[in-house]
């Protein structure tokens, strides 16, 4: 090897320098050497699946000229003997910020007024978060320090992405050679880049995840319209967006849910994204697989938590513990499921962790072949650069690494990284002192030393009467050793010395402070197989069960639909039959098959309902659970945003509310603006995906709002810019919005009437997602739930609705409903209210607990809602309050949280009562459901017992056992010397109707 390094040191040329030098005049003479080098006797891995032993690799002018066995070395070539070494294609990282300026979003000044419009001058997009005109190649500068850091990990080529904005423009593919920018750029525009992060934009919109999704969807539509109508509007951004769409599209997702959300946007516009993942994709493997998206995987595995203190350990959630254990298996699980994967070092704080973590992924089940493919051939193919990099075939760039061992060996060292035929030394051949030694210390019995671990980080076992672990380190030819004299001794023998022909010798100090001489005679080295076996033995790759959802109370196997017969219970039908005593309910195929007495069914699971009560599942008309955002409050009208886009099926409140008998919830936008976003109506199918939770074929709903919140009277002194700022302005927003919607609808009607010939000569109208939702309201295809308190505004909206030709479906909150019940009945609007909330702001000062009862007596469809994750668990008790305050019958009270909200949501033909043919959304209670002592024993959704009290008790025990297993594993990791992190609480975020966010940095409540 000394010969190789000596020869290599003599290569005073730039092998790839001739590639672009002709365009750059030089001060002095030209050095146009061909860079002709032959590497002989190497094990050459030409690609991820092809290995050629004892091969020759010939490179010339920065490219591969030939590779194989029995090759004739060209005359004039510099020959490098690589016997015993491995040559691999240079690694490719397809997600970096290499060579690009750092993106630093300015922190929003809370005292500054909102920025409603773009401040970017020129013919650009209206929103600063849309910046597809940005081309990374124009910002790129060779950065020697960053390049060296990446080359040390084996990379020769990277994709440089400017991570700023939602539409980020194009990324550039470059090599890591220390050359001019124009010499290292392989593809100036190699990919388009997207995200849901608005980046450096200080423009208020979008202020939420759902706003980002809506903005991206609208941008696709605008770009299509702009391309079809080039004379209508000159827009640099939209033109650039269309051009960027012709390249591979890389979407950076912050988590597994965002990956699925992104793919949904891509599907809508016929774009197959490459997802830059976050490392948690395995937690929703079926959904990730169904996207058909290649995934760029993070190798930023979390460290074990320091859980020695049992109180600190309680702060770490089960999902964080399980993610620590399972994250290294992410790649193997995805690959085995058929997902195309590539790796990136982007997320690593220290790039030195890349190769060790890549090896860790291999230890956790990923084959070495697939791992190599994921850092060579796959990224090259995804970027349409497989003719340049990713393998070592003839004509390819001479990008390769020379290693001492196979790439995935713990003992491997990268010696050199050649980029565009230019040599970059990484490390010398490390001295390997591992093996068995006989230790002699003056005045001490002989001991045996087992030096294992890796060549760079050896570990030590001292074998005598007692075997103890010790510490050993080498620096050059110097060595230091320390170990306990006996197994339980706290006193150590400390030795220092030097290496002489692998034997060790020197002086040391015993625990009694006496100085002694010592020597350790080398007897045998560890074989390659011993090293491999030892590495396997010391790495615990076992993991617990995958659970759905991936959090506490998730299950390895989800409950299944069954045929269930509940016998001899008190059955609250909510139908004309009323309350039936000693009756039976049969659930079959997800439906209520029969209600009556003395029922039987072969093969049914029979439940004794004696002394128990059966009711329809509770329906919450106004909820904000299971959402990753609640308000898009940056504009007065945001009807384009959809709550279904930000549905989080792993919210623990889903399970908690099942434990309270809730089976269906309407997830509403908040009350930050007069016209908010589109609702999502879900069934609480715990463990299912977001898409599977949505109620099939449900009518569309949308949130409107009135009062203090929408005019921003309680938002702070800086929030005086956005219209409206008064209740008069709120009315004008509604009139203006629906006037625009009518004009929009008419424009499309006029266009639709044109003949084919006339359409070919006429520009189609621009699609507007905001106005489309309002047109749906005008055509009774979307229905309004309106946040309301004060009677004057309730009257105002009904008058606007009558004037503009639409109906209000539901007034929610409506604490002054008792004042306008007659007008509500005339308009045909229902009311969903609180039982007795009062005095939390000025608008509710006239609230009375008889409100619900009065509206009900007036013949208004009246429901009790929660608007609160905690209250939703006790909606049965909230309904019971009207029995106390107004003397309402128990059956009518129960209807206010079952049948009546079903009517308000137009679901009463499917749920809300116990009737043959309806969905089997059923609750079995231990007591009268209106009693404060009542609790659900089982909650069925579509005939599936998603909550079962007995199963819940078992799950609690299982959960604790799983936690203890993981705690012990973390303790073992720490005792083995692994890095740990401090425990941290991961408190679930609960959103409310009036939560407002800006740039994901601030949130405050506007009660």
N, C-alpha and C positions, 0 to 999 in steps of 0.2 A: 504493500500500500504506500510505503514511503516513495517508491518509484512513481506511482500515480500522482501523488501530491506534488512531487518535484517537477514532473512534466507539466502538470496543470499550472503550476506557478509560473512556468515559462511562457504561457500563452498570452502574450502581450498584444492582443488584437481584439477588435470588436466584431465578433462573428456575424452579427446581423446588421452591421453598420451600413452596408451597401444598399440596404433596402430603400432608403429614401434620401441618400446623401446628395443625389444629383440635383435636387431642388434647393440645396443650401450651399452657397459658395463658402469656401473655407479660407481663413487667413493662414497660408502656409501650404505645405505639400499634402497631397491626398495619400491615405493609406488604404488601398483597396484590396486587402487580403480577402481570400474567399472564405476563410473560417472553416477550412476542411479538417474535420476531426473524425477519427475512428475509435470507437470504444469497443474493445475486444474482450472476449471471455466472460461476458456479463450474463446474468439472467435477466432478459428483457421482457417486460410485460407490455406488449404492444397495445393492448387494450384490456378491458376488465375481464375478458374471458380467454385471452390468448397469452401464453407464457412460452418463451423460447429459451431453453437453457443453452449455456455456452455460445451465446450469440454475439454478433457484431452489429453495432449501430453506427452508421456513417451519416454525418451532417455536413452540409455545405451551404454557405450563404444564409444561415439562419433557418434552414429547412432540413427535413429528413430526406436524405438521398437514397438510403437503402437500409434494410434491417433484415437479419436472418443469420443462418449458419453457412459456413464455407464461403463467405464473401471475400472477394479480392479487394484488399485495401488499396485505394487509388494512390498513385504516385504523388508525393508531396504532402500527404495527410499526416497530421500529428496523431500518433497512436497512443492511446491511453489504455493500459491494462486494467480492466475492471473485474478481474477474477474474484469470485466470492461476493461480488456486489450485485445489487438489484437496480434495474432502471425502470422507472414508471413514467407514464405521461404526466406532465405537470397538472396539478389539480386546478379545477375551475370553480370559482365562487360566483354564483349568479345573483348575489344580493349584497353589495357593499356600498359604502360612501367614499371609497378610495379616490383621492385626488380632488374631491369636491369641497366647497366651502361648508363650514358647519352651519346647520339650520338652527337658529335660536329664536323661537317664538317670543315676541315681546309680551311680558306679563301685563295683563289688562290693568289699567289704573282704575281703581274702583270709583275714583272721584271724577273720572272723565265721562263725558256724555257718550252714549252709544254711537258707533259708526254704522250708519244704516246703508250707505252706498259705497261703492268702490272708490278708492282714492288713487287707483292706478291710471295714469294719463295715457291716452291713446285709444286706438280702435280695438280694445280688448273686451273680454267678457264682463258682464255686469257684476260678477262675484269674484273677489280676489282669491278665493280658495280654488278656483278653476284656472289653472296656469299651464295648459298643455303647450304653450309657446316656449316653455323652458326646455332647452336641450342641454343635457349634461355635458356633451362634448364641447360646448362653448364655454362652460365653466371649469372644465377639467384642467388640472395642472399636475404633472408628475410630482409625486411626493416620495422622496427617497426613504424617509424614515418609515412611513406607512408601508411602502413596498417591501422593505427589508423585513418588517414584522410579519407580513403575509408570506413572503418567500420562505421564511423559517418554518412555516407550517406546510410547505410543499406547494403552495399556490403559484401558478405562473400566469394565469389569466383571471380577470375579474370583471363583473358587470358593475359599473358605477352608476348609482341611482341617486338623483337629487330628491331627498325625502321631504318635499315641501308641498303641502296642499292635497286636495282631493284628486284632481287631475294634475299629474306631476310632470307631464311632458315625456320626453324620451330619455332612455338610459343608454350609455355607451359602453361597448366592450373593448377592454384595453388589456395589454400585457403589463407585467410588473417589471419590465426592463427599465434601467436607469438611462433613458434616452429622451430625445425630444418628444413632445406631445404627438406630433404628426407621425412619428415613427412607431409609437406603441398603440395607437388607435387601430383596432382591427375592424370594428363596425361602428361608424359614428352614431347611427341610430339602430340599436339592436333590439330594443323593447320599449313598449309604453309602460308607464308606471301610474298606479292608482292607489287610493286608500280612502278611508272614511275620516281621516284626520285633516282638519282645515289648515294645519301648519301655522305659518307666520301671519296669516290673514287676521287682522283685527276687526274686520267687518262682522257685525253681530250675527248675521245669518250665514251659515246655520249655527245654532247654539246647542244642537243635540245630535245624537247619532241618527235619529230618524230624519232629521233635517238634512244631514249629509247624504243619506241614501236618496232622499227625494231630489236633492240638488243634482246628484249624479244622474239619476234617471232623466230629469228634465234636460240636462246637458246633452245626453245622447239624442234626445228628440230634437233639441235645437240645432245640434250639429247636422243631423239628417236633413232637417228643413233648410238649413243654410246651404248645404251642398246641393240640394235640389233646386234652390232658388238663388243662384249666385248674384243676381242683380238686386236682391231685396235689401241686404245688409252686409256691409263689409265688416267682418269680425275676425280679427287675427286669431283669437283663441279658438273659435269654433272650427276654422279652417285647419288649424294645427291639431285639434282634437281628432278630426276626421283622418288626417294624415297619420297620426300616432296609432290609430286603430288598425293600420295595416301591418303593424309589427306584433310580435308576441306580447300579450298583456299580462303584466305582473301586478297582482293586487296584494298589498300588505294588509294582513288581518291581525288585529290585536289579540284575538282569541278564536277558539273553535267556532263560536256562534257567529262571529263576524265573517269567518271563512264561508260559512253556509249562506249568510246574508249576501255576501259579495257574489257568490255563484248564482244566486237567484237573480240579481241584477244582470249578471252576464247572460244568463239564459233568456231573459226578457229581450235582450238586444243581440242575441245570437253571437255572443262572445264567450269563448272558453278561456277563462282566466287561468294563469299559473298562480297558485296561492302561496304567498310568503307566510308561513305559519308561525305559531308561537310556541309549539312544543306540546300542546295539549290535545292534539287532533285525535289520538287514540280514544279519548273519552266519548267521542261521538263518531266512532269508526263507521257504522253503517251509513250515516248521513254524509260524512266526508267522502266515502267511497262513491256514493250516488252522484256526487258533483262531477265525477270524471275529471277532476282537476289534478294536474301534477302539483305536488306540494314541496316547497323549499323548506326544509326542516331546520329548526333551531337545535343547536347542541348545547344550549345553556341549561344544563341540568341543575336543579336546586340542591344546595347542600343540606345535610341532615340538620335538624333542629337540636339545639342544646336542651334536652328535656330531663336533665338530672333533677331539677326541682319539679315536684309533681304539680305544684300550683302553676308554674310556668307552662308545663306540658298541657294543661287544660286550655291554655290560650290558643293552641294550635288546632285548627280545624281538622276533621277527618280527611277532607278532600286535599288539604295541603300535605298531610302526612302521606296519603296514598300517592299523590302526584310525585313527591320526592322518590318514592319507591319505584313507580312505574314509568316515569319520564324517560329513562334510558331505553325502555322497551318500545317507545313510540315508533321508531323507524322500522323495527322488525314487524310490529303489528300491522302497520300500514302497507309495507311491502308484501307481506303474506296475503293481505286482502286484495292485492292487485293494484294498489295506488302507486303511481309513478313518483319517486322521491328523488330529491337532490338535497345536499347539505350546504349550510352557510356558516361562516364564523362570525357573522354580523352581530349577533346578540351577545357575544362573549365580551365581558369586560377585559379579560386578558386573553389575547389570541393564543397564548401558549397552551390554553386548555383545549384547543381544537382537536389535535390528534389524540390526546388521552381520552377525550370524550367520544371521539369517533370509535376508538377501540372499545370503549365502554358499551357503545351501541352494538358492536359486534359480539361482545360478551353476553349481551342480553338478547341474542337470538338472530341478529342480522348476519347473513353470510358475508364472508370477506369479498366475494365476487360482487354481490349487490352493493356493498359499501363502496367499493372502488368505482363501480359504475355510477354511483350517486355523486361522486366528486370529479368525474371525468366525462364519460360518454353522455350521460343524461343531461347535465347542464349545457353541454355543447350542442346537443340535438335540439333542446328546447329553444335555444337561441339561434338556431339555424347556422351554427358555426362548426358543425361536425367535420367540415372539410379543412378546418384550420387547427382546431385543438381537440383534446379529449382522447387522442390516441397517437400512436407513433407510426403511422403508415407513411408510405412514400409521398412526398409533397406537402406533408403537414409541417406546421411550425416546429422548430426544434425546441419545444418546451418539455423538459423532463427533469426528474429528480434522480439522484443516485443515493441509494440507501445501503446500510450495512446488513439489514435483515429484511424480511418481508414487511410491508408497510404497517401491518396490524400487529406486529410483534411488540411486546412490551420492551424488548431489548433494542428495538430499531433506532437508528440515528440517521437523520438526513445529513449527508455529507456535503452535497452540492445541489444547487438548483440552477438549471440552465434555462434561460428565457430568451427566445428568439436567437438561439445559438450562442448566447453569451453566458459565461460561467459566473456564478455567484456562490462563493464558499459559505457553507452554513456551519459546519463543525468538523473537528478532527475525529478520528476513530477513537471512541472512548475506551479507556483501559477497563478491562473486566477482571475483577479480583474475586468473583464469586466462586464458592466451592467450600471444601472442608479443610480446616487447619487444626494442628495440634498446638495448643497454647501452653507454654511453660513460663511461669512467673516465679521468681526466686522466693523460696519459702512457702509456696502454695502447691496444692496437688495439681497434676496435669488436667487440663480441660480440653474439650473439643469445641471449635468455633465453626458454626454453619453460617456462612455469608450468603444470603439469598437476595430476594427483591429483584431490582433491575440494576444494570451496570451503573447507571447514573444515580440511582437512589437505592443503594443496598440496605438490607436490614440484617440483623444479627441475632442468633440464638447461641447461648453459651451452655454447652452440654456437660454436666458433671453429675454428682449425686443428685443435685437439684438442677433442673433446666430452667434458665431464666432468659428473658428477652433483654437485649442490650442495644447500644447505639454504636454505629461505626460510620465513619466518613473518610473519604479520600480527597485530597487536594493535591494534584500533581502526584508526586511520589511520597507525600506525607500522609500519615494515617493517625486517626484518634479513635480510641475505643473506651467505652465505659459500660459497666454492668454491676448489678448487685452481687455481693459476695455470696448471699444465700437467697432463697426464694422470697422469704418474708422480710428480708433485711432492707432498711432504708439507707444503708451506707454502701457506697460504690467503690469499686476498684477503677482507677482511671489510668489509661495507658496512652502514650503518644510515641510515635516513631516514624519509620520510613519503610518503603518497599524495596526489596533487593531480590530480583528474579522471582517475584511473586511471593517470596517469604517475607515475613514481617518481623521487625525487631525495634527495640528502643528502650525507653525508661518509663516508669510509672510511679504511682503513689497508691499505697494501700489505705484502708480506712483509718489506720492508726497513725497516718502521716509519714510512715517510713517510705523511703525511696527504694525502688527495686528495678532490676533489669528484667526484660522479658523478650520472648521470641515466639513466633507462630510459624511453624513449618507447614507449607502448602502440601496437601496430600492428593486431592483430586478435585477436578472442576465439575461444575454442574453441567450435565448434558443438555442439549437443546430440548429434549423431551421432558426432562426434569423441570426445566424452567417453565415450559408450557403447562405441565401438570400442576406445578406449584401455583402458577398464576390462576389457573382454574379453581384450585382448591381454596384459595384465599379470597376469591370473589364470590360473594353471595348474590346470585342473580335470581333467586326465587322471589315471586311477587304474589300478593293476595289476589282475590277474585276481582274481576271487573264488575262494577255495579252501575245500575241505571236508575236515576241520574247519578252522576259522579259526585256524591256528597252524602252526608249523614241521611239515613233512612232510604238510601238507594238499595237496590236489590240485584243480586246476580241473575235471578230469574223473575221476570215480572209476572204478577198474577194474571190468570187467564179467565176468559169468559166461561161461565158455567151455567148449568141448569140448576136453579135454586128454588126450593119451596119453603117459604116461611109460614109456619103453622100457628094457629091459635093466638094471634096477636090483635091488638087494637089498631085498626087500619084507617088512617085519615086519607080518604080518597080524593078530596077536593072536587068531587063530582056530585051529582044529584043524590047519590046514595049516602053521602055524608060520611060520618064516622061509623065504622063497622066494628062491633065487638066480636072477639073470638073468631076472627076471619083469617083467611089464608091469601098469600100473594105468590104467584108463580112467575119466575123470571126465566126466560128461555131465548137463546139466540140474540141476547142484547135487548130484548123487548119485554114488556109486561105481557105475559101470555094469558094470565087470567087472574081475577080478583073475586073471591067468594068464600064459601065455607065447604069444609070437607073435600078439599081438592087433593088430587094425587097425581104423580107423574113418575113414570119409570125412569130410573137412572138419575133422578134429581138428588142434589145434596139437600137434606132436610134440616131446617133450623127450627128449634122449638122457640116460638115467640110468646109463650105464656108469660103474662105480666109485662110484656114489652109493647112498644109502639112502632108502627111502620108509617113513614111519610114519604112524599115525593122529596127529591133532593132540593136543598136550598139553592136559590138563584140570587146572585148579587148583581143588581142592575148597575151599580157604580163602584168599580174597583180599580186599583192601580197596582195590584200585585203582579209579579212575573214580568216586569218591564225593566229594560235597561235605560229607559228615558221616559219622561212623562210630559214635558212641555217643550214645544218649539215656539218660544215666546219672542223671537227677534222681529217678527212682523205681525201685523194685526190680523192678517188672513193667512193661514197655513193649512188649508184644506188638502194640500198635496201630500202631507205626511201621513204615515200609516202606523198604527200601534202594532200591527202584525209584524212589521219589519224589525221591531225591537223586543219581541217576545222572548223571554228567558225561561225555558221549561225547567230549569234547575232551581228556581226560587223555592226556598224551604217553606214559604207561606202557602204554596200549593198544597203541600202535605199537611200543614197545620190546619188549613181550612177544610180539607177533607175530614180531619179529625173533629171539625165542628159541623159536619153534615153538608158542606157546600159542594155542589157538583158542577155548577155553571157560573161563569162570571163574565160581565162585560168590562173589558179593560179600556178605560177612557183616557183620552188626552186630558191634560190639565186645564186650568182656567186662566192661562196667561194672556189670552187674546180673544177677541170676540168670536172669531171662527177658528177653531182649533183643528185637530187632526182626526183621521178616520179611526173608528173603534175596532177592537178585535174581540170577538165573542168566543170564549174557550170553554171546553169541558176539562175538568181537572184530572186529566189522565196522567198521573204521576209516573214518570219514567219514560214517557213518550217524547218524541221530538216536538219542536215548536209547531211544525206544519200539522202534525197529527193531533195536536190539542185544539186546533181551530174547529169550530162547529161547522160541519159540512153544509153547504148551501144556505147558510144563514143570510138574512138581509143585511145590507150594509148600513152602518150607523156613523154618525159624526158628532163631535162635541162642539157646542156653542157655549158662550159664557157671557154673563152680564155682571155689572157691579164694580166693586172697588178694584178687583184684580186687573181687569182688562183695561181700565183707564190708568193703571199704574200709580194709583194714589198712595199705595203703601210700599213702593219699590225703592224709595230713596230719592234724595234731592237731585240726583243726576239724570233720573229717568223721566225727562220732560221733553224728549225729542220725538218719540214714536207716537203717531196719531193712532187712536184717540186719547185725549187727556181729560175728557168729560163724558158724562152720560149722554149728552146730546151727540157727541162725536161717535159714540158706540152705535147709536141708531143709524147715523150716516154711513158707517162702515158696512152695515148690513144692506142698506139700500144700494150703495155703490157696488158692492160685490155682486148682488143678484142682478143689477142692471148690466154689469159687464158680462155676467154669465148668460143672460138672455141674448145679448148681442153676439157672443161667441157661438151660442147654439144656432142662431139664425145664419151666421156666416157659414157654418158647416152644412146647414140645410140647403142654403143656396148653392153651395159647391156640389152637394150630392145630387141635385136636380140636373146638373149639367150632363150633356151627352158625353160619350167616350171621346169624341173628337174635340169637344169644347174643353174637357178636362186636360187633354194633352197640351192645350195651349194656355191653360190657366194654372197658376200656382196654387197648390193646396194650402189651406189655412195652417197656421202653426198650431201644433197640439200644445195645450196648456193644462198640465195636471191639476193645477189649482182650480181652474174654472170647470174642468171636467167633473170634479166632485160636486160642485155646486149645481151643474146641469142635472146630475143624477138626483139631487134633492127636488128640483123643479119637476122631474118626471117620475117622482115617487119610487125611485130606485135606491135612494139613500135617505136615512131618517135621522132626525135631530134629537139629541139629548142635550138639554141646555141647563148649565149651571145658573142658578137663579136664587135670589133672596127677596128683593124688594118688589112690592106689588106694582109700582109705577113702571118698572122695567119689564116685568112679566107682561103687563098690558101692552107695552110698547112693541115687544117682539111679536105678540099675536097680531097686532095691527099691521106691522111690517109684513108678516107672513100672508095676511089676507090681501094686502096691497100688491105683493109681488107674486102671489099665486102658489104658495107652498104651505105645508102644515108643519107645526111643531109636534113631534111625537111624544116627548117626555120633558117635563120640567123636573130637574133633579136638584136636590137640597130643598128648594121651594118651601122655606120655613114660614113664608107668609101666604102659603096656598089657601089657608082658611079664609083669607080676605078676598080672594078672587076665584073661589071655587065655581061660582056660577058662570063666569066668563070662560074658565077652563073647560067646563062641560060643553059650553056652546061651541068652542073651537074644536073640541074632540081630542084634547091633549090629556095625557096621563101625568101622574105625579109620583116621584120617587124621593122619599124624604128621610130625614133622621127621626128617630123616636123622640128624643128629648135633648138634643144638643142645643146649647144656648150660651150667649155671652162671650163668645170667643172673638167677636169683632162687632163693630157698630151695626153692620147690616143685619145682624141676627137678634137685635135687642127686643124685637116684637115676637120672637119665637115662643110657641106654646106647645106643651106635650099633647094637646088635643088635636093638633094639626092633621095628623094622619087619619084620625077617626072622623073628623069633619069632612075631609075630602072623600073618604070612603062612603060616608052617609049621603053625600051629594051625587053618588053614582060615578065618581071618577075612579078609573083604574089606579089604585094606590099601592105603592110598594115601599118597603123599608130597605134602605141601602146602607152600605158600610162607609165607603170612601176612606177606609182605614183597614190595614192588614190585621190589626188585632181585633177590631170590632166584628170583622167578618166571621170570626170563629164563634161568635155568640149572637148571630142574627136571629136565632130562635128566641132568645131572651129579649132582644130589641123589639121583636114583633109582639111579645107578650105584654109589653108596657101599655099598648093601646087597650088591652083588656082592663087594666087597672084604671087608666085615665079616662076612658070613654065608655066602658062597659061593652066594648065590642065582643062578639062571640069568639070563642077559642078557634073555631074553624075559620072564621074570617081573618083572624089575626095570623094564623098560619099561612093563609093564602097570600098575605102581604110579603112573604119571603119565598113563595113557591109559584103558585099559579099566576098571581098578578104580575110579577116581574117577567114571567114567561110571556104573558100577553104583551107587555111593553116591548119585549124583544122579538115579538112575532114568532115565538117558539111554542105557543100553547097547544098547537096541534101535535107537538112532539114530546113535550115534557111539562112539568108543573103540576100534574095530577096522576093518580094511580088509575089508569084506564087501559084496558086491553088494546095492544097495538102501539102504545107510546114507548118511548125509550125507557129502558130499565135504569133510570136515575132514582135510586131509592135509598132511604136511610132507615136502619133499624136502631131504635133508641131503647135505653134501659128504663125510661120513665116518660111521663107526659112531655112531649117535645117543648112545651112552653114553660116547663119548670126549670128553675135555676139548677136543679140537681140532675137534669137530663144530660146524658152524653151519648154520642153515637157509639154503638157496638160494631157496626159495619156500615160503610158508605159505598154503595154501588154506583158506578158510572157505566152505562151501556152494559149492565149485567156483570161487570168486573168489580170485585171487591178491592178497590184501590186503598181503602183503609179498613183495617180489622184490628180491634182493640187487643185481642189475644196475640195476633202476629206482631203488633206494635211492641208489646212487652218483651217478646222474644228478640225483636230487632234491637231493642235497647241493650239487652245482654250481649248480643252478637257485636254490636257497635263497640261496647267497652272492651270486649275481648280483642277485637281488631285493633283498637287503639293501643292496648297494652302490648300486642305483638309488634306493632310499629315502633312504639316507644323503646322496647327492648332492642330492636334492630338498630335504632338510632344510637342508643347507648353503646352498642357493639361497634358501630362505625366510629364513634368518638374515641373509644378506648383503643381502636386500631390506628389512631392518628389522623383520621379524616377531618377535613374542615367542617365546622358547624356554624350555624347562624342562630341569632337570638330568636326566641319564640316571638311571634307577633299574632295579634288577633286579626282575623279576617271577618269582621262583622258584616253581616248581610246588609246591603243598602235597601232601605224601604223608602219608596217614593210616595209623595202625596199630591193631591190635586193642585197645590199651589207652589210646588217646588219649581224654581227657575234656575237654569244654569247658563253660564257664559263661558265659552272656550274650554269647557270641562275643568275650569280652575276654580270657579266660584259657585256656590249654591246657597240660597237662603230661602226662608219660608216667608210667605206673604200673607199670613193669616190676618 
